[in-house]
Amino acid sequence: LPFLYICKSHINGHGLFTSKALEPETVLGISHIRDERFENSYIRTPLGGFFNHSREPNCVAYIEGDFIMLKTIKPISAGEELTAFYWLYDLDEKENT
């Protein structure tokens, strides 16, 4: 989507941001595609490679057929980082954002 961009994140490395305000339930696209040849049986898309983990996310990753989709769950302001709770991957014990 043309309003999504990658920028340095205060959470970790680089993150996914929006240049326009987003309403809850905005579908952002496919973050992972099911493929048994890959670890955890999914391969990440560029969208899935850049959203960061949060325990207080503004997006949710959900399964729809062979895809994991990403959508907003809260109103998000322009310039805000998009985050979701990681459930596909194991997190380090030190992770607490």
C-alpha positions in Angstrom: 0.0 0.0 0.0 1.4 3.4 -0.9 0.9 4.9 2.6 3.1 2.2 4.3 6.8 2.9 4.7 9.8 1.5 6.6 11.7 3.7 9.0 14.0 3.4 12.0 12.0 2.1 15.0 12.2 2.9 18.7 11.2 -0.7 19.3 13.8 -2.7 17.3 15.7 -2.0 14.2 13.4 -0.8 11.5 9.6 -0.9 11.6 6.5 -0.4 9.5 4.8 3.0 9.6 1.8 4.7 8.1 1.8 8.1 6.4 -2.0 8.5 6.8 -4.5 7.9 9.6 -6.0 4.4 9.6 -9.3 3.3 11.0 -9.8 0.0 13.0 -10.4 -3.1 10.7 -8.2 -1.7 7.9 -6.7 -4.8 6.1 -3.1 -4.0 5.3 -2.3 -7.2 3.3 -0.6 -10.6 3.5 2.3 -10.8 6.0 3.0 -14.6 5.5 2.2 -17.4 3.0 1.8 -21.0 4.1 4.6 -23.1 2.7 5.7 -26.3 4.5 9.3 -25.9 3.1 10.0 -23.0 5.5 10.5 -22.7 9.3 7.2 -22.5 11.1 5.5 -23.5 7.7 5.3 -19.9 6.6 7.4 -17.6 4.5 7.3 -13.8 5.2 6.3 -11.2 2.7 8.0 -7.8 2.9 4.9 -6.7 4.9 5.6 -9.5 7.4 9.3 -8.7 7.6 8.9 -5.2 9.1 6.1 -4.9 11.6 7.5 -5.1 15.1 6.2 -7.1 18.1 4.3 -5.3 20.9 2.3 -6.5 24.0 0.0 -3.5 23.3 -0.4 -3.8 19.5 -2.4 -1.6 17.2 -2.7 -4.4 14.6 -3.5 -8.1 14.6 -2.1 -10.9 12.5 -4.7 -13.5 11.7 -5.0 -16.7 9.6 -7.1 -16.6 6.4 -6.7 -19.8 4.4 -3.1 -20.2 3.4 -2.2 -16.6 4.4 -1.5 -14.7 7.6 -3.1 -11.3 7.1 -2.4 -8.0 9.0 -5.1 -5.5 9.9 -5.5 -2.6 12.3 -7.4 -3.0 15.6 -7.2 0.6 16.8 -7.3 4.0 15.2 -3.7 4.7 14.1 -2.3 8.2 13.5 -0.2 9.3 10.5 3.5 8.6 11.4 2.7 5.9 13.9 4.5 2.6 13.9 2.3 -0.5 13.1 2.8 -3.3 15.6 1.3 -6.8 16.3 1.7 -9.5 18.9 4.0 -12.2 17.5 2.5 -15.6 17.9 4.1 -17.5 15.0 7.7 -17.2 16.3 9.2 -17.9 19.7 10.3 -14.8 21.5 13.4 -14.4 23.7 12.6 -14.3 27.4 14.1 -10.7 27.5 11.5 -9.4 25.1 9.1 -7.1 26.9 7.9 -4.5 24.5 
